[in-house]
Amino acid sequence: MNEQLRGTVTSAWSDSEWKLRCELAACYRIFNALGWTELIFNHITFELPGEERHFLINPFGLTYDEVTASNLVKIDLDGRAVDGSGHDVNPAGFLIHSVIHRARPDARCIAHTHTTAGCAVAALSLGLECTNFYAAQLYNEVAYHDYEGITVDQDEGPRLLASLGDKSAMILRNHGLLACGPSIPEAFYLLWRLERACQIQVATHSYGSPTIEIPAVVAERSTRQLKSFDPRGDGARRIFEALRRKIDPRLYEI
């Protein structure tokens, strides 16, 4: 980006907020590249540092490939814009996010998708089956929440939180997938593994043949191995940055 233009665009935000805006906008672009989009719906939200409890969210009405660092909307816990943005926010779409953000300070980033594979597995009575490499890495790590209709009722909040518990990945039955984490890369990588597990399960069932269930003791070991495989704790960041390098920064910064 031209440095003069960069200075003009970023003058409204601190350096730290601008970096986070660029990271979240890049995440939207990565979701778009992976096909994890649903017209103008769904969200990836991020809680900014500070006591104000302000969040970044995509403008309602834009597709993911139109989201940029500068058009992300800063909102409060009630979904109200606090930065004078001229863009609308989808309050119904933010409801799931706000409930979790309120109760889980570790869930700084929350992503929710309606992918075909995710929705398909969400509609299966057994949910995610432990029959593939990625599902085994999520053994006892995925929560479930029963479908109650379009999430517009605040009364559903306590039940949603009870369903999530202390987990960071959730299958919203008959609905879609959700993942949260302390950072954007960590939430992304968790959702990526859940999505891959769903994709492979759907592909496996398409053959109509009996499946091989991974024994619980092996799946539990796989989940432990994944955590010990990344002793420095920067694996999610490395993956995210690798994907980010594939996207032209000029697309998501302005």
KAHU-V251660 format. One record per backbone hydrogen bond with DSSP energy under -0.5 kcal/mol. CO is the residue of the C=O (numbers start at 1). NH is the residue of the N-H. E is the energy in kcal/mol with one decimal. If there is no record, write none. Layout:
BEGIN
[[CO NH E] [CO NH E]]
END
This chain:
BEGIN
[[2 6 -2.8] [3 7 -2.3] [4 8 -1.7] [5 9 -2.5] [6 10 -2.7] [7 11 -0.7] [9 12 -0.6] [10 13 -1.9] [14 18 -2.5] [15 19 -2.1] [16 20 -1.8] [17 21 -2.6] [18 22 -2.5] [19 23 -2.1] [20 24 -2.7] [21 25 -2.7] [22 26 -2.3] [23 27 -1.8] [24 28 -2.1] [25 29 -2.0] [26 30 -2.4] [27 31 -2.7] [28 32 -2.2] [29 33 -2.3] [30 34 -2.0] [31 35 -0.7] [31 36 -2.6] [32 35 -1.0] [35 37 -1.0] [38 41 -2.8] [40 61 -0.5] [41 38 -0.6] [43 112 -2.0] [45 110 -2.0] [46 48 -0.6] [46 56 -2.5] [50 53 -0.6] [54 48 -2.6] [55 75 -2.7] [56 46 -1.5] [57 73 -2.8] [59 62 -1.5] [63 66 -2.2] [64 67 -1.0] [68 72 -0.9] [73 57 -1.8] [73 75 -0.6] [74 82 -2.9] [74 83 -0.7] [75 55 -2.7] [76 79 -2.2] [80 76 -1.6] [88 60 -3.0] [89 91 -1.1] [90 94 -1.6] [91 95 -0.8] [92 95 -0.7] [92 96 -0.5] [93 97 -0.5] [94 98 -3.3] [95 99 -2.1] [96 100 -1.6] [97 101 -3.1] [98 102 -2.4] [99 103 -1.3] [100 104 -2.6] [103 105 -0.6] [104 107 -1.9] [106 108 -1.6] [108 47 -2.6] [109 181 -2.0] [110 45 -2.7] [111 179 -2.3] [113 177 -1.7] [115 119 -2.8] [116 120 -2.2] [117 121 -2.4] [118 122 -2.0] [119 123 -0.8] [120 123 -0.8] [121 124 -1.3] [122 174 -2.0] [124 127 -0.9] [127 129 -0.5] [129 131 -1.9] [130 214 -3.2] [132 136 -2.2] [133 137 -0.6] [134 137 -0.5] [135 138 -1.5] [136 139 -0.9] [138 141 -2.4] [138 142 -0.5] [141 168 -0.5] [141 169 -0.8] [143 171 -2.9] [145 173 -2.2] [149 148 -0.6] [150 152 -1.9] [152 154 -0.6] [153 156 -1.8] [154 157 -1.7] [156 160 -2.4] [157 161 -2.5] [158 162 -2.3] [159 163 -2.1] [160 164 -2.2] [161 165 -2.7] [164 167 -2.1] [168 180 -2.4] [169 143 -2.9] [170 172 -0.6] [170 178 -2.0] [171 145 -1.9] [171 173 -0.9] [172 175 -2.0] [172 176 -1.8] [176 172 -2.6] [177 113 -2.1] [178 170 -2.8] [179 111 -2.9] [181 109 -2.6] [183 187 -2.1] [184 188 -2.5] [185 189 -2.7] [186 190 -1.9] [187 191 -2.2] [188 192 -2.7] [189 193 -2.1] [190 194 -2.1] [191 195 -3.0] [192 196 -2.7] [193 197 -2.2] [194 198 -2.0] [195 199 -2.8] [196 200 -2.5] [197 201 -2.0] [198 202 -2.6] [199 203 -2.3] [200 204 -2.6] [201 205 -2.4] [202 206 -1.2] [204 207 -1.4] [204 209 -0.5] [205 208 -1.3] [211 213 -0.6] [215 218 -0.6] [215 219 -2.6] [216 220 -2.9] [217 221 -1.5] [218 222 -2.3] [219 223 -2.3] [220 224 -1.9] [221 225 -2.8] [222 226 -2.1] [223 227 -1.3] [224 228 -1.8] [225 229 -1.6] [226 230 -0.5] [230 233 -1.4] [234 238 -2.4] [235 239 -2.4] [236 240 -2.7] [237 241 -2.8] [238 242 -1.9] [239 243 -1.9] [240 244 -2.5] [241 245 -1.9] [243 246 -1.1] [244 247 -1.6] [248 251 -2.2] [248 252 -0.7] [249 252 -0.6] [249 253 -2.1] [250 254 -0.5] [252 69 -3.1] [253 70 -0.8]]
END
